[in-house]
């Protein structure tokens, strides 16, 4: 049985977001495989969040920038750690690498935030999306999180092609 740790920016809300639906699909996949799933977040509870305890998932609140997280994951000793966004990887990835260097680090992108932002800007300006529009601090941060992770989960063939062809991210 593998120990899966999922670190969420927010608690999954499958009835209010596509990201929440996708997260629940991943959780069910691991449960179906017989894995032990633990979900943690630094977010406050939400009225719309899924009741993960009904799925026999251990849930915990974790503090940002606090060494108690290192103690928590050292005790849990996960085989796989999934970050639900690149921002979550930025916040916790270095602690995971430091404390559990053998754990596989998975970035669940849902979508590329820098691409979403660039599309939004291009639409507001009534311009065509081009590579100049993509250049941003957000782009650099997100690409760095992808490079630091062992695997990135993508839902868009276009985004996979963009990452592999434009940024030479290994497929």
C-alpha positions, 0 to 999 in steps of 0.5 A: 500500500502506497502512502499518498500525500496531497497538499491542496491550496484549498479543500476539494470542492467538486460541486463548485470547480473543475479543479475540485472535480479533477482532484476528487477523480485523482483521490478516487483513483488512489483509493481504488488502487488501495492506497492510503491517502492523506489530504492537507491544506493551509486553507480554512474549511469551506462550506462547499468542500467535500467531506473527505473523512467519508472516504476514509481519508486522513485530513489535516490543517498545515501551517505555511512556513512552519517546521511542524510540516516537516515533522508531519511528513517525516512521520507520514513518510509518503511515497508520493506527494501531490501538489495541487497547484504550482503555488503549493509546490513553491510553498511546500516542495522544498520541505518535501524534498528536504524531509522525504527526498525519496518521495515522488513529487507530482505537480497536478497543474489542472491548467497552466496558470501563465497561459490562462493569464496570457490568454486573458490579457490578450482577450482584454487587449483584443490581441492575438496570443503570442509568445511575448504575451506568455512571458511573465514572472508567473510563467517563470515560477510555474515552469520552475515548479514543473522542473522541480517536480518528478511528474506533472499531470496535464489535462490539455494536449495543447499545454503538453505540446507547448511545454515539450516543444516551446520549453523543451520540458521532457514528455 
